[in-house]
């Protein structure tokens, strides 16, 4: 895991003075080594976090044997050992790193080598024979890559801070800010919150030379793959799920440093821990870390049920309301765009604690919800389609849904009715933004975006909705946030359940297998029932419960928010109607609102502008100060 950056173009000597600034801006991502390569028309920069082949021979930028190709790479190629066996017939390897295998694969198979990779990556290769740079990002956006084109040069970086250090003057992209504030959307297009900074999207590659410019293409399209593979896999479903799950966890457990597990009270991370324990992929008793808030917002009951099943305990990290106040600005600096809320910041403190234990790699359970129908929204879509098609299974399926989710019939039928209304929803399927607090001018300037805006995940077809979650909306958003909060502490966060073979198989199944007996992810629960604690296996899908609603209305956050919304800078942004915001916050503090997302949007927006546009804060003094 690392940070990559660079520039491709003419007259690069004038950029050499910024190399150390660029490296310094992202040293948190790769604290073990910093190097760069310069030979026009390419300047490549790398910060390394050593995980596979700890020897300096594997440092980057890394060169091909003939010195005609050079690579900088962020991520891990989990099937590098299998690829190396194939390539040993053609190449003499001098390291045990995945980086060398990656470059050899490019040399042997050309750009098609991407289809052979299993892992997470963002990479840049300069081929001096072709006088061309090649870039690629992994299938589901686990690792980031940003571009800035200026005066004929292409700047790239793992984080936008690297591009700012290279000379970019930060400006706000108000189109993206509107999408976030009106629709609650982030990471859904190639545009970023910074004007003129774009991102390579999941499953995209690009080439660049001075004459042709930047040419981007899609090398992996999850929707197209699923269309070809639906109901294609023969044989026993449980056996197929087992083999694909075990293989994903096995190859994600490869490292030359210790690996731990981020354990929540949910099914997915418990399954991950159970597999690692039973198959000895890590060690006899995996070292697990869990975060918690106050006692009223703790998953400890379910976490302990999972660890007690195997006779050990997780290491608990408490995230307090004071941690929130002290860390919200540093986290925004690292995120470079809004977070999803309190839980994301708590994961950051978890990584802080893991680093103190001298561990560099953590496994995370993200993925099964998105490919086996783990969310209430998709279960409702399944019911809606049964009713729409007048399927005889509807009434029984509805009753099972009510029993499992604990929702009344009236409320459930009301939610199903919403699908007929074609109402504007956020990426999560619900309307929870507060557009009344936006200024009339900001709304008027972006009225065409309201008319043209579409999120395909709002479709009523379960598989289409899930596939949009995986490659276009929720997974890329979650990967961006989890990448930043973990790499802020030099921690590599891996997602075994985001291996494409696992996800593709999940989406090849008939949706009815997701919701058997009224439970979400039912086929996954049934497949692994012998190795998961019964209490965890049988519980319904839980959204992580946080005290965000409460903490944003009490001290110390209350004074922090009041300062923000009453400030002169906030009033002059032209985004929010200050009087309405003050009134809405007062109602929020004194009321019983079920959502605090719009409050989170307000403070996230102002902090971002103060950090990157106003430069109000001294970056050198932005540090985490956890209790």
C-alpha positions in Angstrom: 0.0 0.0 0.0 1.4 3.3 -1.0 1.0 6.8 -2.5 1.8 7.3 -6.2 2.1 10.6 -8.0 3.7 12.0 -11.1 3.7 14.2 -14.1 3.9 13.4 -17.8 4.8 16.1 -20.3 7.6 18.4 -21.5 9.8 20.8 -19.5 9.5 18.8 -16.3 12.7 20.2 -14.7 10.7 23.1 -13.4 8.5 20.6 -11.5 11.5 18.9 -9.7 11.4 21.5 -6.9 8.0 20.2 -5.9 9.0 16.5 -5.5 9.6 16.7 -1.8 6.5 18.7 -1.2 4.4 16.0 -3.1 6.1 13.2 -1.1 5.5 15.1 2.2 1.8 15.7 1.4 1.2 11.9 1.3 3.8 10.5 3.6 1.1 9.1 5.8 0.2 6.6 3.0 3.7 5.3 2.7 6.0 6.1 5.6 8.6 3.4 4.9 10.3 4.8 1.8 10.2 7.8 -0.6 11.7 7.7 -4.1 11.3 9.3 -7.5 12.3 8.8 -11.1 12.9 11.5 -13.6 13.6 11.1 -17.3 11.5 13.2 -19.6 8.7 13.0 -20.4 8.0 11.3 -17.1 8.4 12.2 -13.5 7.2 9.4 -11.2 7.0 9.7 -7.4 6.3 7.0 -4.8 5.8 6.7 -1.0 6.0 3.1 0.2 4.2 1.1 2.9 6.1 -2.2 3.0 3.7 -5.2 3.1 5.0 -7.7 0.6 8.8 -8.2 0.1 10.1 -5.9 2.8 13.5 -5.6 1.1 14.6 -2.3 -0.4 14.9 -4.2 -3.8 11.1 -3.9 -4.1 11.1 -0.1 -3.7 9.4 2.0 -6.4 9.5 3.5 -8.9 10.3 0.0 -10.2 12.0 -0.8 -13.6 11.7 -3.6 -16.1 14.8 -5.6 -16.8 15.5 -3.6 -20.0 14.9 -0.3 -18.1 12.4 0.8 -20.8 9.4 0.6 -18.6 8.8 2.0 -15.1 5.9 1.6 -12.7 4.5 3.2 -9.6 1.7 1.2 -8.0 -0.6 1.6 -5.0 -2.4 -1.5 -3.7 -1.9 -5.3 -3.6 -2.1 -8.0 -6.3 -3.4 -11.0 -4.3 -2.9 -13.6 -7.0 0.7 -12.5 -7.7 2.1 -16.0 -6.8 -0.1 -17.7 -9.4 0.7 -15.2 -12.0 4.4 -15.5 -11.2 4.4 -19.2 -11.9 3.1 -18.5 -15.4 5.5 -15.7 -16.1 8.6 -17.4 -14.7 8.9 -19.1 -18.1 9.5 -15.7 -19.7 11.1 -13.6 -17.0 13.8 -13.9 -14.4 12.5 -12.4 -11.2 14.8 -10.6 -8.7 12.3 -9.9 -6.0 9.4 -11.6 -4.2 7.1 -8.5 -4.7 3.8 -8.3 -6.4 5.1 -5.1 -8.1 7.6 -6.9 -10.2 5.0 -9.5 -11.2 2.6 -6.7 -12.2 5.1 -5.0 -14.5 6.1 -8.4 -16.0 2.4 -9.1 -16.6 2.0 -5.8 -18.5 5.1 -6.7 -20.6 3.8 -10.1 -21.4 0.1 -9.6 -22.0 -0.1 -5.9 -22.7 -3.1 -3.9 -21.5 -5.2 -7.2 -21.3 -3.1 -8.1 -18.2 -5.7 -6.2 -16.1 -8.3 -9.0 -16.6 -5.9 -11.4 -15.0 -5.5 -9.5 -11.8 -7.2 -10.1 -8.5 -6.7 -7.4 -6.0 -6.9 -3.6 -5.4 -4.8 -1.2 -7.3 -4.1 2.1 -8.9 -1.1 2.1 -11.2 0.9 4.2 -13.6 3.4 2.7 -16.1 5.5 4.7 -18.5 6.7 2.9 -21.6 9.7 4.7 -23.1 9.5 2.5 -26.2 6.0 3.7 -27.0 6.5 7.2 -25.4 3.3 6.7 -23.6 1.9 6.5 -20.0 -0.7 3.9 -19.0 -2.9 4.1 -16.0 -5.5 1.8 -14.5 -7.8 1.5 -11.5 -9.2 -1.7 -9.9 -12.6 -3.0 -10.7 -14.5 -1.5 -7.7 -12.5 1.6 -6.9 -10.7 0.3 -3.8 -7.7 2.5 -4.6 -7.9 6.1 -5.9 -6.3 7.9 -8.8 -6.8 11.6 -9.6 -5.8 13.7 -12.7 -5.1 17.4 -13.4 -4.3 18.6 -16.9 -2.4 21.9 -17.0 -0.3 23.5 -19.8 0.0 20.3 -21.8 1.1 18.2 -18.8 -0.8 15.5 -17.0 -0.5 15.4 -13.2 -1.7 12.3 -11.3 -1.8 11.4 -7.7 -3.3 9.0 -5.1 -4.7 12.0 -3.2 -5.6 15.5 -4.4 -3.2 16.9 -1.8 -0.4 15.6 -4.0 -1.7 17.6 -6.9 -2.1 20.7 -4.7 1.6 20.2 -3.7 2.5 20.1 -7.4 1.1 23.6 -8.0 -2.7 23.2 -8.4 -4.7 26.1 -6.7 -7.8 24.6 -5.2 -11.2 25.7 -6.5 -14.6 24.3 -5.6 -16.5 22.3 -8.2 -20.0 23.6 -7.4 -21.7 21.0 -9.6 -20.4 18.2 -7.4 -21.3 20.1 -4.3 -24.8 20.5 -5.5 -25.1 16.7 -6.1 -24.0 16.1 -2.6 -26.2 18.7 -0.9 -29.3 18.0 -3.0 -29.1 14.3 -3.7 -26.6 13.1 -1.0 -24.4 11.7 -3.8 -20.6 11.4 -3.9 -18.2 9.4 -6.0 -20.8 8.8 -8.7 -19.0 10.5 -11.6 -15.5 11.3 -12.7 -15.8 14.8 -11.3 -14.6 15.6 -7.8 -15.3 18.4 -5.3 -12.3 20.2 -6.8 -12.7 22.1 -10.1 -10.6 20.7 -12.9 -9.6 17.6 -10.9 -11.1 14.3 -12.2 -10.8 10.8 -11.0 -10.3 7.6 -12.9 -13.5 5.6 -12.3 -13.6 2.0 -11.1 -12.7 -0.4 -13.8 -11.2 2.3 -16.1 -7.8 2.6 -17.7 -6.2 5.4 -19.6 -3.3 6.3 -21.8 -1.6 9.6 -22.2 1.1 11.1 -24.5 1.7 14.7 -25.4 0.3 14.4 -29.0 -2.9 12.4 -28.3 -3.7 13.6 -24.8 -5.6 11.6 -22.3 -7.7 8.7 -23.6 -9.9 6.8 -21.1 -11.7 3.5 -21.6 -13.6 1.0 -19.6 -11.7 -2.3 -19.1 -14.2 -3.9 -16.7 -17.9 -3.3 -16.6 -19.7 -5.2 -13.8 -23.1 -4.7 -15.3 -22.1 -6.3 -18.6 -20.3 -9.2 -16.8 -23.4 -9.9 -14.7 -25.7 -9.9 -17.8 -23.5 -12.7 -19.3 -23.2 -14.7 -16.1 -26.7 -14.7 -14.7 -27.7 -18.2 -13.8 -24.7 -19.4 -15.7 -22.8 -21.2 -12.9 -23.8 -24.9 -12.7 -23.6 -27.2 -9.7 -24.3 -26.9 -6.0 -24.9 -23.2 -5.0 -23.5 -23.7 -1.4 -20.4 -25.4 -2.7 -19.8 -22.6 -5.2 -20.3 -19.9 -2.6 -17.9 -21.8 -0.2 -15.1 -22.2 -2.7 -15.3 -18.6 -3.9 -15.5 -17.2 -0.4 -12.6 -19.3 0.9 -10.4 -18.4 -2.1 -11.1 -14.7 -1.7 -10.2 -14.7 2.0 -7.1 -16.9 1.4 -5.5 -14.7 -1.2 -6.3 -11.6 0.8 -4.4 -13.0 3.7 -1.1 -12.9 1.9 1.4 -10.6 3.4 4.9 -10.5 4.9 3.6 -8.6 8.0 1.0 -9.4 10.6 -2.7 -9.0 9.6 -5.7 -8.2 11.9 -9.5 -8.1 11.4 -11.9 -5.2 11.9 -14.7 -6.9 13.7 -18.2 -5.5 14.0 -21.4 -7.1 15.3 -22.6 -8.0 11.9 -22.7 -11.2 9.9 -20.0 -10.2 7.3 -17.0 -9.4 9.5 -18.0 -12.4 11.8 -17.9 -14.7 8.8 -14.5 -13.2 7.8 -13.2 -13.8 11.3 -14.6 -17.4 11.4 -13.0 -18.4 8.1 -9.6 -17.0 9.1 -9.9 -18.9 12.4 -11.1 -22.2 10.9 -8.7 -22.2 8.0 -5.7 -20.8 9.9 -5.2 -18.2 7.2 -3.8 -15.8 9.8 -3.1 -17.6 13.0 -4.9 -19.8 15.5 -6.7 -16.8 17.0 -6.9 -13.8 14.7 -6.2 -10.5 16.4 -9.5 -8.5 16.1 -10.3 -4.8 16.8 -13.7 -3.3 17.3 -14.9 0.2 17.9 -17.8 1.2 20.1 -19.6 4.3 21.3 -21.6 4.8 24.5 -23.2 1.7 26.0 -26.5 2.5 24.3 -24.8 2.5 20.9 -22.6 -0.7 21.2 -22.6 -3.9 19.2 -20.5 -5.6 21.9 -23.2 -8.1 22.6 -23.0 -9.5 19.0 -19.2 -9.1 18.8 -18.7 -11.0 22.0 -21.1 -13.7 20.7 -18.8 -14.2 17.7 -15.5 -14.3 19.6 -16.9 -16.3 22.5 -17.9 -18.9 20.0 -14.1 -19.5 19.4 -12.9 -18.7 22.8 -11.2 -15.3 22.6 -12.0 -11.5 22.8 -11.7 -8.6 20.5 -9.8 -5.4 21.3 -12.3 -2.6 21.9 -11.6 1.0 21.0 -14.0 3.6 22.3 -14.9 6.7 20.2 -16.2 9.6 22.3 -18.0 12.8 21.6 -14.7 14.6 22.3 -13.0 12.4 19.7 -15.5 13.6 17.2 -14.9 17.3 18.0 -11.1 16.9 17.9 -10.9 14.7 14.8 -13.5 16.1 12.4 -11.1 18.7 10.9 -8.1 16.3 10.5 -10.4 13.6 9.0 -11.8 16.1 6.5 -8.2 17.0 5.5 -7.5 13.3 4.8 -10.9 12.6 3.2 -10.7 15.6 0.8 -14.5 15.3 0.5 -17.4 14.6 2.9 -17.6 11.4 4.9 -20.6 9.3 5.4 -20.9 10.1 9.1 -19.7 9.2 12.5 -19.0 5.5 11.9 -16.3 6.4 9.3 -14.4 8.5 11.7 -14.6 5.8 14.4 -13.0 3.4 11.9 -10.2 5.9 11.7 -9.6 5.8 15.5 -9.7 2.0 15.2 -6.8 2.2 12.7 -4.9 4.5 15.0 -5.1 1.9 17.7 -4.1 -0.9 15.3 -1.0 1.1 14.3 -0.1 1.4 18.0 0.0 -2.4 18.0 2.5 -2.4 15.2 0.1 -4.0 12.7 0.0 -2.7 9.1 -2.8 -4.7 7.5 -6.5 -5.1 8.4 -9.2 -7.2 6.8 -12.7 -5.7 6.5 -16.0 -7.4 5.8 -17.4 -5.0 3.2 -19.1 -6.6 0.2 -21.7 -9.4 1.0 -24.5 -6.9 1.6 -24.1 -5.6 -1.9 -24.1 -8.9 -3.7 -26.4 -11.0 -1.5 -29.2 -8.5 -0.8 -28.3 -7.4 2.7 -30.2 -4.1 2.8 -33.9 -3.5 3.6 -34.2 -1.5 0.4 -33.4 -4.5 -1.8 -35.7 -6.8 0.2 -38.5 -4.3 -0.4 -37.6 -4.2 -4.1 -37.9 -8.0 -4.1 -41.4 -7.8 -2.5 -42.4 -5.0 -4.8 -41.6 -7.1 -7.9 -43.5 -10.1 -6.5 -46.6 -8.0 -6.0 -46.2 -6.3 -9.4 -46.0 -9.7 -11.1 -48.9 -11.0 -9.0 -46.7 -13.8 -7.8 -48.4 -16.2 -5.4 -45.4 -16.1 -3.1 -46.0 -12.4 -2.2 -48.2 -12.8 0.9 -46.0 -15.4 2.5 -42.9 -13.5 1.6 -44.4 -10.3 3.0 -45.3 -12.0 6.3 -41.7 -13.4 6.6 -40.3 -9.9 5.9 -42.5 -8.4 8.7 -41.4 -11.0 11.2 -37.6 -10.6 10.4 -37.4 -6.9 10.1 -39.8 -6.0 12.8 -41.7 -3.5 10.7 -45.5 -3.1 10.7 -47.6 -4.1 7.7 -48.8 -0.6 7.3 -45.3 0.9 7.2 -44.1 -1.8 4.8 -47.0 -1.3 2.4 -46.3 2.4 2.5 -42.7 1.9 1.6 -43.7 -0.4 -1.3 -46.0 2.3 -2.5 -43.1 4.7 -2.8 -41.7 2.7 -5.7 -44.8 3.7 -7.7 -44.2 7.4 -7.1 -40.8 7.6 -8.8 -39.7 10.0 -6.1 -36.2 11.4 -6.0 -34.1 9.3 -3.7 -30.5 9.4 -2.5 -28.0 6.7 -3.3 -29.2 4.7 -0.2 -32.8 4.7 -1.6 -34.3 7.3 0.7 -34.8 11.0 0.8 -32.9 12.5 3.7 -31.4 15.7 2.5 -32.9 19.1 3.4 -33.0 21.2 0.2 -35.0 24.0 1.9 -31.8 25.4 3.5 -30.0 26.0 0.2 -30.0 29.5 -1.3 -32.4 30.2 -4.2 -29.4 31.2 -6.4 -27.5 28.0 -5.7 -30.7 26.0 -6.6 -31.3 28.1 -9.7 -27.7 27.8 -10.9 -28.0 24.0 -10.8 -31.7 23.5 -11.8 -30.6 21.5 -14.9 -28.9 19.0 -12.7 -32.2 18.3 -10.9 -33.8 17.7 -14.2 -31.1 15.5 -15.6 -30.0 13.7 -12.4 -30.5 9.9 -12.4 -29.3 7.2 -10.1 -29.9 3.8 -11.7 -29.7 2.1 -8.3 -33.2 3.4 -7.7 -34.6 0.9 -10.2 -37.1 -1.6 -8.9 -35.0 -4.5 -10.2 -33.0 -6.0 -7.4 -30.0 -7.1 -9.4 -29.7 -3.9 -11.3 -29.9 -2.0 -8.1 -27.2 -4.1 -6.4 -24.9 -3.9 -9.4 -25.1 -0.1 -9.3 -24.3 -0.2 -5.6 -21.2 -2.3 -6.4 -19.5 -0.4 -9.2 -21.1 3.0 -9.4 -22.3 4.3 -6.1 -22.1 2.8 -2.6 -19.0 0.6 -2.9 -16.8 3.3 -4.6 -18.0 5.8 -2.0 -17.3 3.4 0.9 -13.9 2.5 -0.6 -12.9 6.1 -0.9 -13.8 6.9 2.7 -12.2 3.7 4.1 -9.1 4.2 2.1 -8.6 7.7 3.4 -9.3 7.0 7.1 -7.1 3.9 7.2 -4.2 5.4 5.1 -4.3 8.5 7.3 -2.5 6.2 9.8 -0.5 4.1 7.3 -2.9 1.1 7.6 -3.7 -1.1 4.6 -7.4 -2.0 4.7 -8.3 -5.0 2.6 -11.7 -6.2 1.4 -11.7 -10.0 0.8 -15.4 -9.9 -0.2 -14.7 -7.4 -3.0 -12.9 -10.0 -5.2 -14.7 -10.0 -8.5 -15.3 -13.8 -8.7 -17.1 -13.7 -5.3 -19.3 -10.7 -6.4 -20.0 -12.0 -9.8 -21.2 -15.3 -8.4 -23.4 -13.6 -5.9 -25.1 -11.5 -8.6 -25.6 -14.6 -10.8 -28.1 -16.1 -8.4 -31.9 -15.9 -8.4 -32.8 -13.0 -6.0 -35.1 -15.4 -4.1 -32.0 -17.0 -2.7 -31.1 -13.8 -1.0 -34.4 -13.6 1.0 -35.3 -17.1 2.0 -37.4 -17.3 5.3 -37.6 -13.5 5.3 -33.9 -13.0 6.1 -31.5 -10.9 4.1 -28.4 -12.7 2.7 -30.1 -16.0 3.6 -28.1 -18.2 1.2 -24.9 -16.9 2.8 -26.2 -17.5 6.3 -27.2 -21.0 5.4 -24.0 -21.9 3.7 -21.8 -21.0 6.6 -24.2 -21.8 9.5 -21.8 -24.3 11.1 -19.0 -21.7 11.6 -20.9 -18.6 12.6 -22.2 -18.0 16.2 -26.0 -18.7 16.1 -26.8 -15.3 17.7 -24.9 -13.5 14.9 -26.2 -15.7 12.1 -29.8 -15.3 12.9 -29.9 -11.5 13.6 -31.4 -9.2 11.0 -29.2 -6.8 9.1 -28.3 -3.9 11.4 -27.1 -0.5 10.4 -24.3 0.5 12.7 -26.0 2.4 15.5 -24.2 5.6 16.4 -24.9 8.5 18.7 -24.5 11.0 15.8 -28.1 12.4 16.1 -27.4 13.1 19.8 -23.8 14.3 19.6 -24.6 16.9 17.0 -27.0 18.7 19.3 -24.9 18.6 22.6 -21.5 19.9 23.7 -18.8 20.0 22.6 -20.2 19.8 19.0 -23.1 22.2 19.7 -20.8 25.2 20.2 -18.7 24.1 17.2 -21.7 24.0 14.9 -23.1 27.2 16.2 -19.8 29.0 15.4 -19.9 27.5 11.9 -23.5 28.5 11.0 -23.2 32.0 12.5 -19.9 32.8 10.9 -19.4 35.4 8.2 -17.6 32.9 5.9 -20.6 30.6 6.1 -23.0 33.5 5.2 -20.9 34.5 2.2 -20.6 31.1 0.6 -23.8 31.5 -1.3 -24.7 27.9 -0.7 -26.8 27.9 2.4 -29.5 30.3 3.5 -28.0 31.3 6.9 -31.2 32.3 8.6 -32.9 29.0 7.6 -30.0 27.0 8.7 -29.9 28.6 12.1 -33.6 28.0 12.4 -33.4 24.4 11.3 -30.5 23.7 13.7 -32.5 25.2 16.6 -35.4 22.9 15.7 -33.1 20.0 15.4 -31.6 20.6 18.8 -35.0 20.9 20.5 -36.8 18.2 18.5 -36.7 14.5 17.8 -35.4 14.3 14.2 -34.6 10.8 13.0 -31.8 12.0 10.7 -28.9 14.2 11.2 -27.5 13.8 7.7 -28.3 17.4 6.6 -26.6 18.8 9.7 -23.5 16.6 8.8 -23.7 18.1 5.3 -23.7 21.7 6.6 -20.6 21.3 8.8 -18.7 19.1 6.3 -19.2 21.7 3.6 -18.0 24.6 5.7 -15.0 22.7 7.0 -14.0 21.7 3.5 -14.1 25.3 2.2 -12.1 26.5 5.2 -9.5 23.9 4.7 -9.0 23.9 0.9 -10.3 27.2 -0.3 -9.9 29.7 2.6 -6.8 27.9 4.0 -7.9 29.0 7.4 -6.1 26.2 9.2 -2.4 25.7 9.5 -1.9 22.3 7.8 1.3 21.5 9.7 -0.8 21.7 13.0 -3.6 19.5 11.8 -3.1 16.4 14.0 -5.3 13.7 15.6 -5.7 14.1 19.3 -7.7 11.0 20.4 -8.6 10.5 24.1 
